[in-house]
Structures are given as C-alpha cells and as structure tokens.
C-alpha cells in the first residue's frame, strides 16, 4: 500500500524541521503536516529554547474569527481600531515564535482570517518565526485546505520517527526502560498507516480504516504510557495498571507491554551492578537484556561507569554492541562521560570493526 509521493520522500524528521524553521521561518510561513502524536506541537518549545524568543500558542480548535481581534472601543475615535489577540504575540517589541496549531481544524472564517498573518506578517518583528501545524488529510480527521490558502504557505510533511529514532530520543528524555525495550522488540508500533493495506495487519497504530479503534500507539501516547508505568507500577494492581495502559495505547499494545513488564523480574538491580559487577545476575532473555542496557543508558553516572563496563563484558556481543552504539550517538546526554572512560574506549579499539568513538 506504500505510496512514494514527493511529500513522503522528502518528509523531514523533528531535527530537520527545527533547522528548516530556524533558517527560513522568518521569511516563509511553514505549514507542517503530520500524523497525530508525532511531535508537531513540541516544535514550539524547541524553537523557543534555540532562539530565546518568547513563544505563543494559538489553538485553532477552540478559536473563531472574533478571537483574532476585537474592537478597541476606548481608543477608537475617527475610525474603529482593533486589538489583536495576545496569543498571536503582536504586542511584543521584538522577535517571537508563533505556532498556529491545528490550522486545518479551524472554521473557514478563522482560517481565512489568519491568511494575512500567514502571508504578510504585519505587526511582527522581521525576525519572528511563524508556523502552522495540521494533521494529514489522509488521516480522516477533517484537515483540509483550499488552494488559495496553501499558496500562502510552504507546506510539507513531518514524518513519524522510526523505532530507533524514538528510542534514541527516549533515552535522553527519561522514558521508562520497559517501554524502550518493548518498542525495540515491537518496531511496528511506529509504522506509517499508509504502509498498511489491511488495518488488521497492525493493531497497534491509528488507521483510518480501523473501525472502532480509538486508543493507539503514537510517540505521544507511548510517552504517556511511560509515565503511567514509572509512577503506577508497584502502586497499582496489575488489573488497574493494564486498564490504564489500555486507555492510553489501546488493548493490543497494553496487553503486549504488560507481558513485557513481567520480564522485569529477570533484571539485576542497579545497586547489584554497582556493587558486584562480576557477580550480578545476567538476564537469560534477550528482551530483558535490552531493558538492562536501556536502563543503564538513562541512569548512567561516572561513579559506576567502570562497574557497568565490567558487567557489560559478561553480556552477549549483541548487547554490548547495542550499548556502545547508543552511547556513541552525538545526541546522547552521557556520551562524553563514556568517551572518556578507558574501558569503554578500549572496547571500541578492540572492536573497531563495529564502532568508533571520537571524544
């Protein structure tokens, strides 16, 4: 069912989208279209952090034409003056970042009313970044645009992360290691619905043709599932935890993830690895081994890096490679710490046919 259209072929990931907006968001209004729960709205936070500009969020799903501007009756004299919505950020004396979220779900009057802001950018500092987001029309969520609207913007697709990309992000963003391990074992939770002809072939994901399928796995819902496990496991019975996960990522995902959680009993504690790396328990299950690796990547500390390397040497070569590959990624938050660890660099030198690390 996969269709290689130009929009899909040149779809951008999250990092590329940020760079595109930083480079050209002040001269063109970009309409970023993508599947639900893939991080479109989170671009606003990232851009604010990268630029230092004030950020403003305008949600078209709860707005109508009067929300753009209202008459200023107090200061209108010879003609009627209008006061712009504070959420559009025009009152700031300096550059801003403005997100017009869910543009495709706004009323026709609201969408048309925003076109001047999207094209002319009157009232904004010339360095301001203004962009809009919308779901894909093929998702069947009602996001549609007329040609004259699209012609005022630069429209392109934000692609969903694959399992590897999401895991790399999750390691740096405190996603529960159980969820990371499950996603590694179940990469189809990140599959694009356009690559699935029969929705029954992938029960984890949102699919426009799946009747009655409400809760599904997306990067956003998996993040929520991680929080439920981190704060709920051990405080809720299995029935309640499973029910909460069903209401977050759907029945198929929840039941499979709960089965994966039962592997936690095969994991050594972090204290066991720190205090007795040569004797701490080694998982007998490959999935449990991956969970140990992901847990360490998130919790690693210089004080027990040597102990981990001693323990890691007892794992399978595949597990060692998984750890070193992830720890060598430029985006990894503890990369420098391991790059300066002698046992780590010795491993890389001894296995340079597989990996190399530069400090």
C-alpha positions as CSV (number, residue, x, y, z in Angstrom):
1,X,0.0,0.0,0.0
2,X,3.0,2.3,0.4
3,X,3.0,5.2,-2.0
4,X,6.2,7.1,-2.6
5,X,4.9,10.6,-3.2
6,X,7.4,13.5,-3.2
7,X,5.9,14.8,0.1
8,X,6.7,11.4,1.7
9,X,10.1,11.1,0.0
10,X,11.2,14.5,1.3
11,X,9.4,14.4,4.7
12,X,11.5,15.9,7.5
13,X,12.3,14.4,10.9
14,X,12.0,16.6,14.0
15,X,15.6,17.8,14.0
16,X,15.4,18.7,10.3
17,X,12.1,20.6,10.9
18,X,13.7,22.7,13.6
19,X,16.6,23.6,11.3
20,X,14.2,24.5,8.5
21,X,12.2,26.8,10.7
22,X,15.3,28.4,12.2
23,X,16.7,29.1,8.8
24,X,13.6,30.2,6.9
25,X,10.8,30.6,9.4
26,X,11.2,34.4,9.4
27,X,10.6,34.7,5.6
28,X,8.1,31.9,5.0
29,X,5.2,30.6,7.0
30,X,5.6,26.8,7.0
31,X,2.6,24.5,7.3
32,X,3.8,21.3,8.9
33,X,1.6,18.4,8.3
34,X,2.0,15.0,10.0
35,X,0.3,12.1,11.8
36,X,-1.2,12.7,15.2
37,X,1.1,12.4,18.2
38,X,4.3,12.8,16.3
39,X,5.7,16.0,18.0
40,X,4.4,18.7,15.7
41,X,3.3,21.0,18.6
42,X,6.5,20.3,20.6
43,X,8.5,22.2,17.8
44,X,7.3,25.4,19.5
45,X,9.2,24.6,22.8
46,X,12.3,23.5,20.9
47,X,12.3,26.7,18.8
48,X,11.8,28.8,21.9
49,X,14.8,27.2,23.6
50,X,17.0,27.5,20.5
51,X,16.2,31.2,19.8
52,X,15.4,32.6,23.2
53,X,12.4,34.3,21.7
54,X,9.0,34.5,23.6
55,X,6.7,31.7,22.3
56,X,3.0,32.0,21.6
57,X,0.5,29.2,21.0
58,X,-2.8,29.8,19.1
59,X,-5.1,26.7,19.1
60,X,-7.5,26.9,16.1
61,X,-9.7,24.1,17.5
62,X,-11.0,26.4,20.3
63,X,-11.0,29.7,18.4
64,X,-13.2,31.6,15.9
65,X,-12.9,34.8,13.9
66,X,-13.6,37.2,16.9
67,X,-10.6,35.6,18.7
68,X,-8.2,37.2,16.2
69,X,-9.0,40.8,17.1
70,X,-11.7,42.8,18.9
71,X,-12.8,46.5,18.5
72,X,-10.9,48.9,20.8
73,X,-13.9,51.0,21.8
74,X,-12.0,53.0,24.3
75,X,-9.3,54.3,21.9
76,X,-11.3,54.4,18.7
77,X,-12.1,58.0,17.6
78,X,-12.3,58.8,13.9
79,X,-12.2,55.2,12.9
80,X,-12.6,51.8,14.5
81,X,-9.4,50.3,15.8
82,X,-8.9,46.6,16.5
83,X,-6.9,44.9,19.3
84,X,-5.1,41.8,18.3
85,X,-5.2,38.6,20.4
86,X,-2.4,38.4,22.9
87,X,-1.9,34.8,21.9
88,X,-0.7,35.9,18.5
89,X,2.2,37.8,20.1
90,X,2.0,41.0,18.1
91,X,2.3,43.2,21.2
92,X,5.9,42.1,21.8
93,X,8.6,44.6,20.8
94,X,11.0,42.1,19.3
95,X,11.1,38.8,17.5
96,X,8.7,36.0,18.7
97,X,7.9,32.4,17.8
98,X,4.2,31.8,17.0
99,X,2.5,28.5,16.5
100,X,-0.9,28.4,14.7
101,X,-1.8,24.9,15.8
102,X,-4.4,22.7,14.1
103,X,-5.0,25.2,11.4
104,X,-6.8,22.6,9.3
105,X,-9.4,22.1,12.0
106,X,-10.3,25.8,12.4
107,X,-13.5,27.2,10.9
108,X,-13.5,28.5,7.4
109,X,-13.8,32.1,8.6
110,X,-11.0,31.7,11.1
111,X,-8.7,30.1,8.5
112,X,-9.3,32.8,6.1
113,X,-8.9,35.4,8.8
114,X,-5.4,34.1,9.6
115,X,-4.2,34.2,6.0
116,X,-3.0,37.8,6.2
117,X,-0.9,36.9,9.3
118,X,0.5,33.9,7.4
119,X,1.4,35.8,4.3
120,X,2.1,39.5,5.1
121,X,3.1,39.1,8.8
122,X,2.0,42.7,9.6
123,X,2.8,43.8,13.1
124,X,5.6,41.3,13.7
125,X,9.4,41.9,14.0
126,X,11.1,40.8,10.8
127,X,13.0,38.0,12.6
128,X,9.8,36.4,14.0
129,X,9.2,32.8,13.2
130,X,5.5,32.0,12.4
131,X,4.5,28.4,11.5
132,X,1.3,26.3,11.5
133,X,0.6,22.6,12.0
134,X,-2.1,20.2,10.8
135,X,-2.8,16.5,10.6
136,X,-2.5,14.7,7.3
137,X,-5.7,14.8,5.2
138,X,-5.4,11.1,4.7
139,X,-5.9,10.5,8.4
140,X,-9.6,11.5,8.1
141,X,-9.5,14.0,10.9
142,X,-11.0,16.8,8.9
143,X,-7.8,18.7,8.0
144,X,-8.5,20.2,4.6
145,X,-7.1,23.3,2.8
146,X,-8.2,25.3,-0.2
147,X,-5.6,26.0,-2.9
148,X,-5.6,29.8,-2.2
149,X,-4.7,29.0,1.5
150,X,-1.9,26.6,0.7
151,X,-0.5,29.1,-1.8
152,X,0.2,31.5,1.1
153,X,2.3,28.9,2.9
154,X,5.1,26.4,2.5
155,X,3.5,23.1,3.2
156,X,5.5,19.9,3.9
157,X,5.3,16.7,6.0
158,X,6.9,16.0,9.3
159,X,7.5,12.3,9.3
160,X,6.9,10.0,12.2
161,X,10.1,8.7,13.9
162,X,11.0,5.1,13.4
163,X,11.6,2.9,16.4
164,X,15.3,3.5,16.6
165,X,14.9,7.3,16.4
166,X,12.3,7.3,19.1
167,X,14.4,5.0,21.4
168,X,17.3,7.4,21.0
169,X,15.1,10.3,21.9
170,X,13.6,8.3,24.8
171,X,17.0,7.5,26.3
172,X,17.6,11.3,26.6
173,X,14.1,12.1,27.9
174,X,13.7,9.7,30.8
175,X,11.3,7.3,29.0
176,X,10.8,4.1,31.1
177,X,13.3,1.4,30.1
178,X,10.4,-1.2,29.9
179,X,8.8,0.9,27.2
180,X,12.0,1.4,25.4
181,X,12.7,-2.3,25.4
182,X,9.2,-3.1,24.2
183,X,9.4,-0.6,21.3
184,X,12.8,-2.2,20.3
185,X,11.1,-5.6,20.2
186,X,7.9,-4.2,18.5
187,X,9.1,-1.6,16.0
188,X,5.8,-1.8,14.1
189,X,4.2,0.5,16.8
190,X,5.9,3.3,14.8
191,X,4.7,2.1,11.3
192,X,3.0,4.6,9.0
193,X,-0.6,3.6,8.3
194,X,-0.1,4.3,4.6
195,X,2.2,1.3,4.5
196,X,-0.5,-1.0,5.9
197,X,-3.2,-2.1,3.4
198,X,-5.3,-4.0,5.9
199,X,-5.7,-2.3,9.3
200,X,-5.8,-5.7,11.0
201,X,-2.2,-6.3,9.9
202,X,-1.1,-3.8,12.5
203,X,-3.4,-3.4,15.5
204,X,-1.1,-1.1,17.4
205,X,-1.4,2.0,15.2
206,X,-4.0,4.6,14.2
207,X,-5.5,3.6,10.8
208,X,-8.4,5.5,9.1
209,X,-10.0,2.2,8.1
210,X,-9.9,0.6,11.5
211,X,-13.5,0.8,12.7
212,X,-13.8,1.4,16.5
213,X,-10.1,1.7,17.1
214,X,-9.7,4.7,19.4
215,X,-6.6,4.4,21.6
216,X,-3.4,3.6,19.7
217,X,0.4,3.7,19.9
218,X,1.9,7.0,18.9
219,X,5.1,8.7,20.1
220,X,2.9,10.9,22.3
221,X,0.8,8.0,23.8
222,X,3.9,5.9,24.4
223,X,5.3,8.8,26.4
224,X,2.2,8.8,28.5
225,X,2.4,5.0,28.9
226,X,5.9,5.5,30.2
227,X,4.7,7.9,32.9
228,X,1.9,5.6,34.0
229,X,4.4,2.7,34.4
230,X,7.0,4.9,36.2
231,X,4.5,6.3,38.7
232,X,2.0,3.4,38.8
233,X,3.9,0.2,38.8
234,X,4.1,-1.2,42.3
235,X,1.4,1.2,43.5
236,X,-1.4,-0.3,41.4
237,X,-2.6,-3.8,40.9
238,X,-2.0,-5.5,37.5
239,X,-5.6,-5.1,36.6
240,X,-5.6,-1.3,37.2
241,X,-2.3,-0.8,35.5
242,X,-3.4,-2.8,32.5
243,X,-6.7,-0.8,32.3
244,X,-4.8,2.5,32.4
245,X,-2.5,1.3,29.6
246,X,-5.5,0.1,27.5
247,X,-6.9,3.6,27.9
248,X,-3.6,5.1,26.7
249,X,-2.1,2.9,23.9
250,X,-5.0,0.5,23.1
251,X,-5.7,-3.0,24.1
252,X,-3.2,-4.8,21.8
253,X,-0.4,-2.5,22.9
254,X,-1.3,-2.6,26.6
255,X,-1.5,-6.4,26.8
256,X,1.8,-6.9,25.0
257,X,3.5,-4.2,27.1
258,X,2.2,-5.8,30.3
259,X,3.7,-9.1,29.2
260,X,7.0,-7.3,28.6
261,X,6.8,-5.8,32.1
262,X,6.8,-9.3,33.6
263,X,10.4,-9.6,32.4
264,X,11.5,-7.1,35.0
265,X,11.9,-9.9,37.5
266,X,14.9,-11.1,35.4
267,X,16.7,-7.8,35.7
268,X,19.5,-7.2,38.2
269,X,19.1,-4.1,40.3
270,X,21.3,-1.1,39.6
271,X,22.9,-1.5,43.1
272,X,23.8,-5.1,42.3
273,X,25.6,-4.0,39.2
274,X,27.4,-1.1,41.0
275,X,28.5,-3.3,44.0
276,X,29.1,-6.6,42.3
277,X,29.5,-6.2,38.6
278,X,31.2,-9.6,38.3
279,X,28.5,-11.5,40.1
280,X,25.3,-9.6,39.4
281,X,22.6,-11.6,37.7
282,X,22.7,-11.8,33.9
283,X,19.3,-12.0,32.2
284,X,18.5,-15.1,30.3
285,X,16.0,-13.4,28.0
286,X,17.2,-11.2,25.1
287,X,14.4,-8.7,25.7
288,X,15.3,-8.4,29.4
289,X,18.9,-7.8,28.4
290,X,17.9,-4.9,26.2
291,X,15.9,-3.5,29.1
292,X,19.1,-3.6,31.3
293,X,21.0,-1.8,28.6
294,X,18.4,0.9,28.2
295,X,18.1,1.4,31.9
296,X,21.8,1.9,32.2
297,X,21.9,4.4,29.3
298,X,19.4,6.6,31.1
299,X,20.8,6.2,34.7
300,X,24.5,6.1,33.9
301,X,26.8,8.0,36.2
302,X,30.6,8.5,36.2
303,X,30.9,6.9,39.6
304,X,29.9,3.5,38.4
305,X,30.8,3.6,34.7
306,X,33.7,1.2,35.3
307,X,31.4,-1.2,37.2
308,X,29.0,-1.2,34.2
309,X,31.7,-1.9,31.7
310,X,32.8,-4.9,33.8
311,X,29.2,-6.1,33.9
312,X,28.7,-5.4,30.2
313,X,31.6,-7.6,29.3
314,X,29.5,-10.6,30.6
315,X,26.6,-9.8,28.3
316,X,26.3,-11.1,24.7
317,X,28.2,-9.4,22.0
318,X,25.0,-8.1,20.5
319,X,24.0,-6.5,23.8
320,X,27.4,-4.9,24.1
321,X,27.1,-3.5,20.6
322,X,23.7,-2.1,21.4
323,X,25.0,-0.3,24.4
324,X,28.1,1.1,22.7
325,X,26.2,2.1,19.6
326,X,23.6,4.1,21.6
327,X,26.3,5.6,23.9
328,X,28.3,6.8,20.9
329,X,25.4,8.8,19.4
330,X,26.2,12.6,19.3
331,X,22.8,13.4,20.9
332,X,23.3,11.0,23.9
333,X,23.5,13.0,27.1
334,X,26.3,11.0,28.7
335,X,28.3,10.5,25.5
336,X,31.3,12.5,26.8
337,X,31.4,10.6,30.0
338,X,31.8,7.2,28.3
339,X,34.1,8.6,25.6
340,X,36.5,9.5,28.4
341,X,36.2,6.1,30.1
342,X,39.2,3.9,29.5
343,X,37.3,0.6,29.5
344,X,34.8,2.0,27.0
345,X,37.5,3.3,24.6
346,X,39.4,0.0,25.0
347,X,36.3,-1.9,24.0
348,X,35.9,0.4,20.9
349,X,39.5,-0.1,19.9
350,X,39.2,-3.9,20.3
351,X,36.0,-3.9,18.2
352,X,36.8,-1.1,15.8
353,X,35.3,-3.2,13.0
354,X,32.0,-2.4,14.6
355,X,32.2,1.1,16.1
356,X,34.4,4.1,16.7
357,X,34.1,6.8,19.2
358,X,35.5,10.3,19.0
359,X,35.7,12.4,22.1
